[in-house]
Amino acid sequence: MATRWLPRNRCLTPHRFLLFALCYSVACLVCMTLFFDGEGSTQVKVRSKSGTTVRPSRGSDRGSDSNNGMSAKAGRLHVNWRQERTKDLFLRKGPDLALEDYQTLIGNKSVKFQCNQCAIVTSSGQLLGTGAGRQIDSNDCVIRMNNAPTKGFESDVGSRTTVRVIGHVNLRRIFANHPEAQEEFLVNASTRTDKIFMHWSFLTDIDRDPPQEYALALQLAKAYRNVSFNMFTPQKMVYAEKLFQHETGLSRSQAKTWLSTGWYTILLAIDSCKQINVFGMIYEDYCTEYPNKKIPYHYYNPSFKTECQYYHVSEVRLTSGHLFITEKAIFGRWANIHNIHFHYPRWPARSLRLGSQGVLTPFIQRYQISQNRFFSKLPYWKLIFHFSGLFYPLVH
């Protein structure tokens, strides 16, 4: 009698078995990450200057700086927004504040820049086809960022430029060995800016250790006297980072982020303008509501990146870069306090509420999960979590 062989199971191949084992392991990691940390919580731990470790609750306005008027009780820091709004220097406007925060590049003289109604023009492709140019130019002052041009885009972004805010890391890329950019932004009467305000991105100790770009900025300031070159002082740079920590509960170094030029532009406008009109800035949930829109990141370079794609990559990365969505959520919280209005797109009312809840953006949630005790014991898995974006759907 011939031996009968059982038919081969084509479904259970070694490769499929390994794939199943991998998926099972990932599922276990997810469950352990979300539900077990040894303390029953995935909240961020923040250490105050006094050495007390506090645990801000998810989405609440808590921080670690006792100078912000916070009182620690039972190991927690509570923010009374009514008190904060009356005594925080952030709400002071006028020449006194400008004296402390902005200086000329030549001579280090205090700068007094005040304007009634300001337009902040972003570099976003949201402005293409809007015909917002006339509305933008009708503002008393027009503020632009980095190397965003007006020539060829006047109908959508306007033609006037009162102030151009530039990050020091972009200075060499924009002006060094680029005479056409110097002509457009510093010479031509129809396209040049009246004032340049330079921020120092991730630097706060400029006086003691100035970056290489400082020399280039001085060279440009001496060569183009028709344009006023100014800078954010070291004190203002420190203050900008304290504001970020106040809103998120994380220091800039903890978040491993560079505050964007948009962040510093908003701060300059708050200090200088009675009313602020922002053109082309999307709100926190825009990309979730319109996932299929392919709006370019820059209106003047539509083939570079799409806005939402770049925002997504930046927001879920825990190791470096800008936190665009987190910053937008914070701007929404400031809107009613500082008379900020958003155009193209118009922001929904829910994005403009201060309330008692803090920001809880995808980055904040991913950061909270990454601080889980499970990851601290297995740093290899934390590294994978940082770079893979594997758990992004769970927190978005």
C-alpha positions in Angstrom: 0.0 0.0 0.0 1.5 3.3 -1.1 2.3 6.0 1.5 -0.1 8.9 1.4 1.4 12.3 2.1 -0.7 15.0 3.8 -1.2 18.0 1.5 1.3 20.8 2.1 -0.2 23.8 4.0 0.5 26.7 1.7 -0.8 29.2 4.2 1.6 28.6 7.0 4.9 29.4 5.4 7.9 30.5 7.5 7.7 34.0 6.2 4.1 34.4 7.2 4.8 32.8 10.5 7.5 35.4 11.2 5.2 38.2 10.0 2.5 37.0 12.4 5.0 36.8 15.3 6.1 40.4 14.5 2.6 41.7 14.4 1.8 40.0 17.6 4.8 41.5 19.3 3.9 45.0 18.1 0.4 44.5 19.4 1.8 43.5 22.8 4.0 46.5 22.9 1.1 48.8 22.1 -1.0 47.3 24.9 1.9 47.5 27.4 2.7 51.1 26.4 -0.9 52.3 26.7 -2.0 50.4 29.8 1.1 49.6 31.9 3.7 52.0 33.2 4.0 50.9 36.8 2.2 53.9 38.1 -1.1 53.9 36.2 -0.4 57.0 34.1 1.4 58.2 31.0 1.6 61.9 32.0 4.6 64.0 31.5 6.8 64.5 34.5 8.3 68.0 34.8 10.9 69.0 37.3 10.6 72.5 38.8 13.5 74.8 39.7 13.0 73.9 43.3 13.6 70.3 42.5 10.0 69.2 43.0 8.8 66.7 40.4 5.3 67.4 39.2 2.9 65.6 36.9 0.8 67.9 34.8 -2.5 66.3 33.9 -3.2 65.7 30.3 -4.5 68.8 28.6 -4.2 71.1 31.6 -2.4 74.3 32.0 0.5 73.2 34.2 4.1 74.0 34.1 7.4 73.9 35.9 8.5 77.5 36.4 7.6 79.0 39.7 8.2 82.5 38.3 5.0 82.0 36.3 2.9 82.5 39.4 2.2 78.8 39.8 1.7 77.4 43.3 2.7 73.8 44.1 0.3 71.8 46.3 0.4 68.1 46.8 3.1 67.8 44.1 1.0 69.5 41.4 1.3 73.0 39.8 -2.0 74.8 39.1 -2.3 77.8 36.8 -5.0 80.4 37.5 -5.4 81.9 34.1 -7.3 84.9 35.4 -4.3 85.9 37.6 -1.8 85.0 34.8 -3.5 87.3 32.4 -3.2 90.3 34.7 0.4 90.0 35.8 2.2 88.2 33.0 4.6 90.5 31.1 3.3 88.8 28.0 0.2 91.0 28.2 2.2 94.3 28.4 2.5 96.2 25.2 4.2 99.4 24.3 7.6 101.1 24.2 8.7 99.8 27.7 8.5 96.2 26.6 10.2 96.9 23.3 13.1 98.5 25.1 13.9 95.2 26.7 13.3 92.9 23.8 14.5 94.4 20.5 17.7 96.2 19.6 19.3 97.6 16.5 22.1 95.5 15.1 24.4 98.5 14.8 24.9 100.2 18.1 22.6 97.9 20.1 20.1 100.7 20.5 16.6 99.9 21.8 13.9 99.7 19.1 10.4 101.2 19.3 8.2 99.6 16.7 4.5 100.3 17.2 1.7 99.9 14.7 -2.1 100.1 14.9 -3.1 97.3 12.5 -0.7 94.6 11.2 -0.9 91.9 8.6 1.2 88.8 9.1 1.6 87.2 5.7 2.7 83.5 5.9 4.5 81.7 3.2 1.8 79.1 2.8 0.3 78.0 -0.5 -3.1 78.7 1.1 -2.8 82.2 -0.2 -2.6 81.2 -3.9 -5.8 82.2 -5.8 -7.3 84.1 -2.8 -6.9 87.6 -4.3 -6.0 88.8 -0.7 -3.3 91.2 -1.9 -5.3 94.4 -1.6 -6.7 93.4 1.8 -3.2 92.7 3.0 -1.8 96.0 1.8 -4.6 97.9 3.5 -3.1 97.2 6.9 -0.9 99.9 8.5 2.1 97.5 8.6 2.8 94.3 6.7 5.0 91.6 8.2 6.6 88.8 6.1 9.0 86.0 6.9 12.4 84.9 5.7 12.6 85.0 1.8 8.9 85.0 0.9 8.7 87.2 -2.2 6.0 89.6 -3.4 7.1 90.0 -7.0 4.8 88.0 -9.2 2.4 87.2 -6.4 1.0 90.7 -5.6 -2.6 89.9 -6.2 -2.5 87.1 -3.6 0.1 88.3 -1.0 0.2 92.1 -1.6 3.2 94.2 -2.5 4.1 96.2 0.7 6.6 95.0 3.3 7.1 96.9 6.5 8.9 94.2 8.5 10.6 91.0 7.5 11.4 88.5 10.3 14.3 86.2 9.4 15.8 83.3 11.4 19.6 83.6 11.7 20.0 80.1 10.1 18.3 81.4 7.0 20.4 84.6 6.6 23.3 83.1 4.7 21.0 81.0 2.5 19.0 84.1 1.5 21.7 86.8 1.1 25.2 85.4 0.9 26.3 85.4 -2.7 22.8 86.2 -3.8 22.8 89.7 -5.2 19.4 89.3 -6.7 17.9 88.6 -3.3 19.8 91.6 -1.9 18.4 93.7 -4.7 14.8 92.5 -4.1 14.6 92.7 -0.3 17.1 95.5 0.5 17.4 97.8 -2.5 14.4 97.9 -4.9 12.0 100.6 -3.6 8.9 98.6 -4.7 9.9 95.3 -3.1 12.3 96.0 -0.2 11.4 95.9 3.4 11.7 98.9 5.8 12.9 96.8 8.8 14.4 93.4 9.4 14.1 91.7 12.7 16.4 88.7 13.1 15.7 86.0 15.6 18.3 83.5 16.8 16.2 80.2 16.4 17.7 77.9 19.1 20.3 80.3 20.6 19.8 82.4 23.7 23.4 83.4 24.7 24.1 85.6 21.6 26.1 88.3 23.5 28.7 85.8 24.8 28.9 83.5 21.8 27.5 85.1 18.7 27.0 82.8 15.7 28.8 83.2 12.4 25.7 84.8 10.9 26.0 87.8 13.2 29.0 89.0 11.2 27.0 88.7 7.9 24.1 90.6 9.4 26.4 93.4 10.5 27.9 93.5 7.0 24.5 93.8 5.4 23.4 96.4 8.0 26.3 98.6 7.1 26.0 98.1 3.4 22.2 98.8 3.2 21.5 101.8 5.4 18.0 102.3 3.9 16.9 99.2 5.8 16.8 99.0 9.6 18.5 95.8 10.8 17.2 94.8 14.3 17.4 91.7 16.4 15.6 89.8 19.2 17.7 90.3 22.4 18.9 87.3 24.4 16.3 88.2 27.0 13.6 88.0 24.4 14.9 84.6 23.1 14.8 83.2 26.7 11.3 84.6 27.2 10.0 83.1 23.9 11.2 79.6 25.2 9.5 80.2 28.6 6.2 80.9 26.8 6.5 77.6 25.0 7.2 75.8 28.3 4.3 77.6 29.9 1.9 76.4 27.3 3.1 72.9 26.8 4.7 71.9 30.1 7.9 71.1 28.2 11.1 73.1 27.8 12.3 73.6 24.2 15.2 71.2 25.0 12.9 68.6 26.3 10.7 68.8 23.2 13.9 68.9 21.0 12.4 71.6 18.8 13.3 74.8 17.2 10.7 77.5 17.6 9.6 78.5 14.1 10.0 81.9 12.5 6.2 82.1 12.7 6.4 81.8 16.5 8.8 84.8 16.8 6.7 86.8 14.2 3.6 86.3 16.3 5.5 87.5 19.4 6.8 90.6 17.6 3.3 91.4 16.4 1.8 91.0 19.9 4.4 93.4 21.3 3.9 95.9 18.5 0.4 95.8 17.1 -3.0 96.7 18.5 -4.8 94.4 16.0 -3.2 91.4 14.2 -4.5 89.9 10.9 -2.8 86.6 10.0 -3.1 85.5 6.4 -2.6 81.9 5.2 -2.1 80.1 8.5 -4.0 76.9 9.0 -5.5 75.9 12.4 -4.6 72.8 14.4 -7.1 70.4 13.0 -7.1 71.6 9.4 -5.1 68.7 7.9 -7.4 66.2 9.7 -10.5 67.8 8.3 -9.0 68.2 4.8 -6.7 65.2 4.3 -6.9 65.2 0.6 -5.9 68.8 0.0 -2.5 69.2 -1.6 -1.7 72.7 -0.6 2.0 73.6 -1.2 4.1 74.5 1.9 5.4 77.7 0.1 3.3 79.7 -2.3 6.5 80.6 -4.2 7.7 77.0 -4.5 4.7 74.7 -5.2 6.9 71.7 -6.1 8.8 71.7 -2.8 6.5 70.0 -0.2 2.8 69.8 0.6 1.9 71.7 3.7 0.0 69.0 5.6 2.6 66.3 4.7 5.4 68.4 6.1 3.4 69.4 9.2 2.6 65.7 9.8 6.2 64.6 9.6 7.4 67.4 11.8 4.7 66.9 14.4 5.2 63.1 15.0 9.0 63.3 15.1 10.3 63.5 18.6 13.9 64.1 17.9 14.2 67.5 16.1 12.5 70.1 13.9 9.6 72.5 14.2 6.3 71.7 15.9 4.0 73.5 13.5 0.7 72.0 14.7 1.5 72.5 18.4 2.4 76.1 17.7 -0.8 76.7 15.8 -2.8 75.3 18.8 -1.1 77.8 21.1 -1.7 80.7 18.7 -5.4 79.8 18.8 -5.3 80.1 22.6 -3.8 83.6 22.3 -6.2 84.9 19.7 -8.9 86.5 21.8 -6.4 87.9 24.4 -4.3 89.6 21.8 -6.8 90.6 19.1 -5.5 88.1 16.5 -7.7 87.4 13.5 -7.0 84.6 11.0 -7.9 84.8 7.3 -7.5 82.3 4.4 -8.5 80.1 6.0 -10.8 81.5 8.7 -10.3 79.7 12.0 -13.4 78.0 13.6 -14.4 79.3 17.0 -13.3 76.1 18.7 -9.7 76.8 17.7 -9.8 80.2 19.4 -10.8 79.3 22.9 -8.4 79.7 25.8 -10.5 77.7 28.3 -9.0 75.7 31.1 -7.6 73.0 28.9 -4.0 73.1 27.6 -2.8 72.0 24.2 -3.0 68.2 23.5 -1.6 67.9 20.1 -0.2 64.8 18.4 3.3 65.7 19.5 2.3 66.2 23.1 0.5 62.9 23.2 3.4 61.0 21.6 5.8 62.7 24.0 3.7 61.5 26.9 3.7 58.0 25.6 7.4 58.0 25.0 8.1 59.0 28.6 6.4 55.8 29.7 8.4 53.7 32.2 8.3 50.8 29.8 10.4 52.8 27.3 12.8 54.0 30.0 13.6 50.3 30.8 14.0 49.4 27.1 15.6 52.4 25.4 16.0 50.4 22.2 12.2 50.3 21.7 12.1 54.0 22.5 14.5 54.7 19.7 12.3 52.7 17.3 9.2 54.6 18.6 10.9 57.9 17.9 11.9 57.3 14.4 9.2 55.0 13.0 6.1 56.9 13.8 4.6 53.4 14.3 2.0 54.5 16.9 0.9 57.7 15.2 -2.6 56.5 14.4 -3.2 55.8 18.1 -2.7 59.4 19.1 -3.8 61.4 16.1 
